[in-house]
Amino acid sequence: MTTDKVTNTEVKELGALISRCNDKQLDYLVKLLRARRNQAQNERALEALEAAEVGKQVRINNIKPQYLMGCRATILNIVGDKLHVELISPVPPRAMRRFGERIILPASCCTVID
Protein backbone atom coordinates (compact mmCIF):
# COMPACT_ATOMS: atom_id res chain seq x y z
CA MET A 1 0.00 0.00 0.00
CA THR A 2 2.05 2.88 -1.28
CA THR A 3 -0.73 5.33 -2.11
CA ASP A 4 -3.02 7.32 0.15
CA LYS A 5 -6.09 5.54 -1.22
CA VAL A 6 -7.03 2.15 0.15
CA THR A 7 -8.81 -0.30 -2.15
CA ASN A 8 -11.65 -2.61 -1.12
CA THR A 9 -9.32 -5.59 -1.59
CA GLU A 10 -6.80 -4.08 0.82
CA VAL A 11 -9.53 -3.42 3.38
CA LYS A 12 -10.68 -7.05 3.12
CA GLU A 13 -7.10 -8.31 3.46
CA LEU A 14 -6.51 -6.19 6.55
CA GLY A 15 -9.83 -7.30 8.02
CA ALA A 16 -8.90 -10.96 7.45
CA LEU A 17 -5.51 -10.41 9.11
CA ILE A 18 -7.03 -8.69 12.12
CA SER A 19 -9.70 -11.38 12.54
CA ARG A 20 -6.94 -13.99 12.96
CA CYS A 21 -5.11 -12.02 15.70
CA ASN A 22 -5.42 -12.72 19.40
CA ASP A 23 -5.55 -9.88 21.98
CA LYS A 24 -1.79 -9.81 22.52
CA GLN A 25 -1.16 -9.58 18.78
CA LEU A 26 -3.76 -6.83 18.43
CA ASP A 27 -2.09 -4.83 21.21
CA TYR A 28 1.25 -5.18 19.41
CA LEU A 29 -0.37 -4.14 16.12
CA VAL A 30 -1.80 -1.02 17.78
CA LYS A 31 1.69 -0.11 19.06
CA LEU A 32 3.13 -0.53 15.56
CA LEU A 33 0.40 1.62 14.02
CA ARG A 34 0.91 4.39 16.58
CA ALA A 35 4.67 4.31 15.96
CA ARG A 36 4.07 4.57 12.21
CA ARG A 37 1.64 7.47 12.68
CA ASN A 38 4.19 9.29 14.87
CA GLN A 39 6.89 8.69 12.27
CA ALA A 40 4.68 10.14 9.53
CA GLN A 41 3.90 13.17 11.70
CA ASN A 42 7.61 13.73 12.36
CA GLU A 43 8.33 13.50 8.62
CA ARG A 44 5.63 16.10 7.88
CA ALA A 45 7.08 18.39 10.56
CA LEU A 46 10.57 18.08 9.12
CA GLU A 47 9.31 18.86 5.61
CA ALA A 48 7.39 21.88 6.87
CA LEU A 49 10.34 23.17 8.90
CA GLU A 50 12.70 22.82 5.92
CA ALA A 51 10.37 24.91 3.76
CA ALA A 52 9.34 27.38 6.47
CA GLU A 53 10.70 30.91 6.52
CA VAL A 54 9.49 33.98 8.35
CA GLY A 55 7.04 35.82 6.11
CA LYS A 56 5.93 32.77 4.11
CA GLN A 57 2.33 31.65 4.10
CA VAL A 58 1.12 28.26 5.32
CA ARG A 59 -2.10 26.30 5.07
CA ILE A 60 -3.26 24.69 8.31
CA ASN A 61 -4.22 21.01 8.11
CA ASN A 62 -4.30 17.86 10.26
CA ILE A 63 -5.33 19.71 13.39
CA LYS A 64 -8.11 19.93 15.91
CA PRO A 65 -10.24 21.97 16.20
CA GLN A 66 -11.17 21.11 12.65
CA TYR A 67 -12.49 24.57 11.84
CA LEU A 68 -8.84 25.72 11.62
CA MET A 69 -8.15 23.28 8.78
CA GLY A 70 -7.77 25.08 5.50
CA CYS A 71 -7.06 28.45 7.10
CA ARG A 72 -4.06 30.37 5.85
CA ALA A 73 -1.50 32.06 8.05
CA THR A 74 1.75 34.01 7.77
CA ILE A 75 4.80 32.74 9.67
CA LEU A 76 5.96 35.30 12.24
CA ASN A 77 8.59 33.20 14.04
CA ILE A 78 9.94 29.64 14.21
CA VAL A 79 10.80 28.18 17.62
CA GLY A 80 11.88 24.54 17.69
CA ASP A 81 9.22 22.56 15.87
CA LYS A 82 6.54 25.22 16.42
CA LEU A 83 5.45 27.97 14.07
CA HIS A 84 4.21 31.26 15.44
CA VAL A 85 1.70 32.45 12.86
CA GLU A 86 -0.83 35.18 12.20
CA LEU A 87 -4.11 34.00 10.70
CA ILE A 88 -5.13 35.52 7.38
CA SER A 89 -8.76 36.07 6.43
CA PRO A 90 -11.09 34.38 5.87
CA VAL A 91 -10.83 33.04 9.40
CA PRO A 92 -13.83 31.31 10.97
CA PRO A 93 -15.40 33.54 13.65
CA ARG A 94 -15.04 30.74 16.21
CA ALA A 95 -11.27 30.71 15.64
CA MET A 96 -11.02 34.46 16.12
CA ARG A 97 -13.03 34.33 19.35
CA ARG A 98 -11.06 31.39 20.73
CA PHE A 99 -7.51 32.14 19.57
CA GLY A 100 -7.30 35.67 18.22
CA GLU A 101 -5.16 36.44 15.18
CA ARG A 102 -1.84 35.02 16.41
CA ILE A 103 -1.41 31.36 17.34
CA ILE A 104 1.36 28.78 17.80
CA LEU A 105 1.09 25.58 15.77
CA PRO A 106 3.10 22.38 15.42
CA ALA A 107 4.98 22.43 12.12
CA SER A 108 3.49 19.03 11.28
CA CYS A 109 0.08 20.72 10.99
CA CYS A 110 1.19 23.21 8.36
CA THR A 111 1.98 23.11 4.66
CA VAL A 112 4.05 25.94 3.22
CA ILE A 113 2.30 27.61 0.27
CA ASP A 114 4.69 28.44 -2.56
C-alpha positions in Angstrom: 0.0 0.0 0.0 2.1 2.9 -1.3 -0.7 5.3 -2.1 -3.0 7.3 0.2 -6.1 5.5 -1.2 -7.0 2.1 0.1 -8.8 -0.3 -2.1 -11.6 -2.6 -1.1 -9.3 -5.6 -1.6 -6.8 -4.1 0.8 -9.5 -3.4 3.4 -10.7 -7.0 3.1 -7.1 -8.3 3.5 -6.5 -6.2 6.6 -9.8 -7.3 8.0 -8.9 -11.0 7.5 -5.5 -10.4 9.1 -7.0 -8.7 12.1 -9.7 -11.4 12.5 -6.9 -14.0 13.0 -5.1 -12.0 15.7 -5.4 -12.7 19.4 -5.5 -9.9 22.0 -1.8 -9.8 22.5 -1.2 -9.6 18.8 -3.8 -6.8 18.4 -2.1 -4.8 21.2 1.2 -5.2 19.4 -0.4 -4.1 16.1 -1.8 -1.0 17.8 1.7 -0.1 19.1 3.1 -0.5 15.6 0.4 1.6 14.0 0.9 4.4 16.6 4.7 4.3 16.0 4.1 4.6 12.2 1.6 7.5 12.7 4.2 9.3 14.9 6.9 8.7 12.3 4.7 10.1 9.5 3.9 13.2 11.7 7.6 13.7 12.4 8.3 13.5 8.6 5.6 16.1 7.9 7.1 18.4 10.6 10.6 18.1 9.1 9.3 18.9 5.6 7.4 21.9 6.9 10.3 23.2 8.9 12.7 22.8 5.9 10.4 24.9 3.8 9.3 27.4 6.5 10.7 30.9 6.5 9.5 34.0 8.4 7.0 35.8 6.1 5.9 32.8 4.1 2.3 31.6 4.1 1.1 28.3 5.3 -2.1 26.3 5.1 -3.3 24.7 8.3 -4.2 21.0 8.1 -4.3 17.9 10.3 -5.3 19.7 13.4 -8.1 19.9 15.9 -10.2 22.0 16.2 -11.2 21.1 12.7 -12.5 24.6 11.8 -8.8 25.7 11.6 -8.1 23.3 8.8 -7.8 25.1 5.5 -7.1 28.4 7.1 -4.1 30.4 5.9 -1.5 32.1 8.0 1.7 34.0 7.8 4.8 32.7 9.7 6.0 35.3 12.2 8.6 33.2 14.0 9.9 29.6 14.2 10.8 28.2 17.6 11.9 24.5 17.7 9.2 22.6 15.9 6.5 25.2 16.4 5.5 28.0 14.1 4.2 31.3 15.4 1.7 32.4 12.9 -0.8 35.2 12.2 -4.1 34.0 10.7 -5.1 35.5 7.4 -8.8 36.1 6.4 -11.1 34.4 5.9 -10.8 33.0 9.4 -13.8 31.3 11.0 -15.4 33.5 13.6 -15.0 30.7 16.2 -11.3 30.7 15.6 -11.0 34.5 16.1 -13.0 34.3 19.3 -11.1 31.4 20.7 -7.5 32.1 19.6 -7.3 35.7 18.2 -5.2 36.4 15.2 -1.8 35.0 16.4 -1.4 31.4 17.3 1.4 28.8 17.8 1.1 25.6 15.8 3.1 22.4 15.4 5.0 22.4 12.1 3.5 19.0 11.3 0.1 20.7 11.0 1.2 23.2 8.4 2.0 23.1 4.7 4.0 25.9 3.2 2.3 27.6 0.3 4.7 28.4 -2.6 
